[in-house]
Amino acid sequence: MEETGCSKSGAFIWTVTSQEVRSYPISWLCRKHYHSMEAFSNYDLLDVSTGQKVAEGHKASFCLEDTSCDPGVQRRFACTAHTQGLGPGCYDTYHANIDCQWIDITDVPPGNYILKVTVNPSQLVQESDFSNNGVRCDIRYTGSYVQARNCRIVVS
């Protein structure tokens, strides 16, 4: 998925073992930082009646790291140490204030929709179970605000 006005150079390589995932970055010239994968998650806004996609977005992985981990699990990867990856029992959390992770709804009329989020859509990151990588939420858009409710994991 190419972004308008952005060019990319370089390549990405994943090295995977049973214990960890490591990545080497894609350089996104328009943002002046690296992404470890082009689409870490996809966001689709679907018409509630037809299921047809009315808007879309995605999140490129800025830096894949152990942001936090389960109790008793030690962080192994940190972008500040120039090591990218995810250790078992750890997560990479992107906060809402990080740029370029949205759906442009400028031309979307008010109404009811479904938000479909898919994480690791190309299955580039090795996982023990890919079936739980989708979430759907019921969306009500009034033209001035969006309300999300009934979010649920969709098993594929």
VENVEN-V141382 format. One record per residue. N is the residue number from 0. RES is the residue in three letters. PSI is psi in degrees with one decimal (* if undefined). Layout:
BEGIN
<<N:RES:PSI> <N:RES:PSI>>
END
This chain:
BEGIN
<<0:MET:106.5> <1:GLU:140.1> <2:GLU:138.6> <3:THR:133.5> <4:GLY:-1.1> <5:CYS:141.8> <6:SER:152.2> <7:LYS:150.8> <8:SER:164.3> <9:GLY:-162.1> <10:ALA:174.2> <11:PHE:147.9> <12:ILE:131.5> <13:TRP:133.7> <14:THR:125.4> <15:VAL:132.3> <16:THR:176.8> <17:SER:-12.8> <18:GLN:-18.9> <19:GLU:165.6> <20:VAL:128.8> <21:ARG:146.3> <22:SER:157.2> <23:TYR:138.4> <24:PRO:158.4> <25:ILE:134.9> <26:SER:120.6> <27:TRP:106.8> <28:LEU:-32.0> <29:CYS:-24.0> <30:ARG:-9.0> <31:LYS:29.9> <32:HIS:170.2> <33:TYR:151.4> <34:HIS:136.0> <35:SER:-17.5> <36:MET:147.4> <37:GLU:-42.5> <38:ALA:96.2> <39:PHE:-30.4> <40:SER:148.2> <41:ASN:141.3> <42:TYR:119.3> <43:ASP:131.3> <44:LEU:118.3> <45:LEU:142.4> <46:ASP:130.3> <47:VAL:-31.7> <48:SER:-44.1> <49:THR:-20.5> <50:GLY:3.4> <51:GLN:140.8> <52:LYS:127.2> <53:VAL:-18.5> <54:ALA:157.6> <55:GLU:161.8> <56:GLY:176.7> <57:HIS:165.9> <58:LYS:117.9> <59:ALA:147.0> <60:SER:113.5> <61:PHE:-51.1> <62:CYS:118.6> <63:LEU:114.4> <64:GLU:164.5> <65:ASP:87.8> <66:THR:-43.1> <67:SER:163.3> <68:CYS:162.3> <69:ASP:156.1> <70:PRO:133.9> <71:GLY:-4.1> <72:VAL:130.3> <73:GLN:138.5> <74:ARG:135.8> <75:ARG:-23.8> <76:PHE:136.0> <77:ALA:131.6> <78:CYS:-31.4> <79:THR:-23.4> <80:ALA:8.0> <81:HIS:32.7> <82:THR:122.2> <83:GLN:144.3> <84:GLY:176.5> <85:LEU:125.2> <86:GLY:158.9> <87:PRO:135.2> <88:GLY:11.3> <89:CYS:164.1> <90:TYR:154.7> <91:ASP:110.9> <92:THR:129.5> <93:TYR:122.7> <94:HIS:158.2> <95:ALA:-20.5> <96:ASN:2.8> <97:ILE:130.8> <98:ASP:155.5> <99:CYS:36.4> <100:GLN:72.0> <101:TRP:173.7> <102:ILE:127.7> <103:ASP:113.0> <104:ILE:22.0> <105:THR:-44.7> <106:ASP:13.2> <107:VAL:124.9> <108:PRO:154.8> <109:PRO:147.3> <110:GLY:-168.2> <111:ASN:136.6> <112:TYR:174.5> <113:ILE:129.2> <114:LEU:122.4> <115:LYS:118.0> <116:VAL:129.1> <117:THR:122.1> <118:VAL:141.8> <119:ASN:51.0> <120:PRO:-30.7> <121:SER:2.8> <122:GLN:41.8> <123:LEU:-24.7> <124:VAL:124.6> <125:GLN:134.4> <126:GLU:158.5> <127:SER:-20.7> <128:ASP:112.2> <129:PHE:-8.3> <130:SER:-14.7> <131:ASN:27.7> <132:ASN:8.4> <133:GLY:142.0> <134:VAL:141.5> <135:ARG:138.9> <136:CYS:144.1> <137:ASP:131.2> <138:ILE:133.9> <139:ARG:119.1> <140:TYR:120.4> <141:THR:-7.6> <142:GLY:-23.5> <143:SER:-18.2> <144:TYR:164.0> <145:VAL:133.1> <146:GLN:126.0> <147:ALA:136.4> <148:ARG:168.0> <149:ASN:45.0> <150:CYS:136.2> <151:ARG:147.9> <152:ILE:132.1> <153:VAL:115.5> <154:VAL:127.4> <155:SER:*>>
END
